[in-house]
């Protein structure tokens, strides 16, 4: 049977090199995330009354629900944006994947 994990999502500046994004991701792994995926995206949004469109890095961390607050705090304390996107949601996960996330959380 399936269980639930939490996916935490944030974005980082596209100016960051992949190695910098990797180092940021490593902090999340060190905090207990089982997996962090990153990719370049384009975002369109309103900022200070103006429509903006920019490339960014999107990170998605897969974590046990019990450590969400810890990982969110690390993102918030180390994020370069004035108002970073930090969102999380529950997702159903296949049993073996859920067990792997639990085992990967140190």
C-alpha positions as CSV (number, residue, x, y, z in Angstrom):
1,X,0.0,0.0,0.0
2,X,1.1,3.6,-0.6
3,X,2.1,6.1,2.0
4,X,2.7,9.9,2.1
5,X,5.8,12.0,1.7
6,X,6.1,15.7,1.5
7,X,7.6,17.6,-1.5
8,X,9.1,20.9,-0.6
9,X,9.7,23.3,-3.6
10,X,11.8,26.4,-3.9
11,X,13.5,28.4,-6.6
12,X,17.0,29.8,-6.8
13,X,18.6,32.5,-9.1
14,X,19.6,31.3,-12.6
15,X,22.9,33.1,-12.2
16,X,23.9,30.4,-9.7
17,X,26.2,27.8,-11.2
18,X,25.0,24.2,-11.1
19,X,27.7,23.6,-8.4
20,X,26.1,26.3,-6.2
21,X,22.7,24.7,-6.7
22,X,24.2,21.4,-5.8
23,X,25.8,22.8,-2.7
24,X,22.4,24.2,-1.6
25,X,20.8,20.8,-2.4
26,X,23.4,19.1,-0.3
27,X,22.4,21.2,2.7
28,X,18.8,19.8,2.3
29,X,20.2,16.2,2.0
30,X,22.2,16.8,5.2
31,X,19.0,18.0,6.9
32,X,17.3,14.7,6.0
33,X,15.8,15.1,2.5
34,X,15.9,11.8,0.7
35,X,16.2,13.3,-2.7
36,X,16.5,16.8,-4.2
37,X,15.9,17.4,-7.9
38,X,16.8,20.6,-9.7
39,X,16.1,22.0,-13.1
40,X,16.0,25.3,-14.9
41,X,12.6,26.8,-15.5
42,X,11.1,30.1,-16.7
43,X,8.7,31.9,-14.3
44,X,6.3,34.7,-15.0
45,X,5.1,36.7,-11.9
46,X,4.2,40.1,-10.6
47,X,6.9,41.7,-8.4
48,X,6.5,45.2,-6.9
49,X,3.7,46.0,-9.3
50,X,5.5,44.9,-12.5
51,X,5.1,41.7,-14.6
52,X,8.4,39.9,-14.7
53,X,9.6,36.8,-16.6
54,X,12.9,35.2,-15.6
55,X,14.7,31.9,-15.6
56,X,15.3,30.3,-12.3
57,X,16.4,27.0,-10.8
58,X,13.5,24.9,-9.3
59,X,14.4,22.5,-6.5
60,X,12.1,19.8,-5.2
61,X,13.0,18.0,-2.1
62,X,11.3,14.7,-1.1
63,X,11.2,14.4,2.7
64,X,9.4,12.6,5.4
65,X,6.5,14.6,6.8
66,X,8.1,14.6,10.2
67,X,11.1,16.8,9.1
68,X,9.3,19.4,6.9
69,X,9.8,22.2,9.5
70,X,13.6,21.5,9.7
71,X,14.1,21.5,5.9
72,X,11.9,24.6,5.4
73,X,13.9,26.5,8.1
74,X,17.2,25.6,6.4
75,X,15.8,26.8,3.0
76,X,14.6,30.1,4.6
77,X,17.8,30.7,6.5
78,X,20.1,30.2,3.5
79,X,17.9,31.6,0.7
80,X,19.2,34.6,-1.3
81,X,15.8,36.0,-2.3
82,X,14.1,38.7,-0.4
83,X,10.8,36.8,-0.6
84,X,11.6,33.2,-1.6
85,X,9.1,30.6,-2.8
86,X,8.9,27.9,-0.2
87,X,5.9,25.7,-0.7
88,X,5.2,22.1,0.3
89,X,2.5,19.6,-0.3
90,X,1.8,15.9,0.4
91,X,2.1,13.3,-2.2
92,X,1.2,9.6,-2.3
93,X,4.2,7.4,-2.8
94,X,4.6,3.8,-3.6
95,X,5.7,1.7,-0.6
96,X,9.2,1.0,-1.7
97,X,9.9,4.6,-2.5
98,X,8.4,5.7,0.8
99,X,10.7,3.3,2.6
100,X,13.7,4.5,0.7
101,X,12.9,8.1,1.6
102,X,12.6,7.1,5.3
103,X,15.9,5.1,5.1
104,X,17.6,8.0,3.4
105,X,16.6,10.5,6.1
106,X,19.5,10.6,8.5
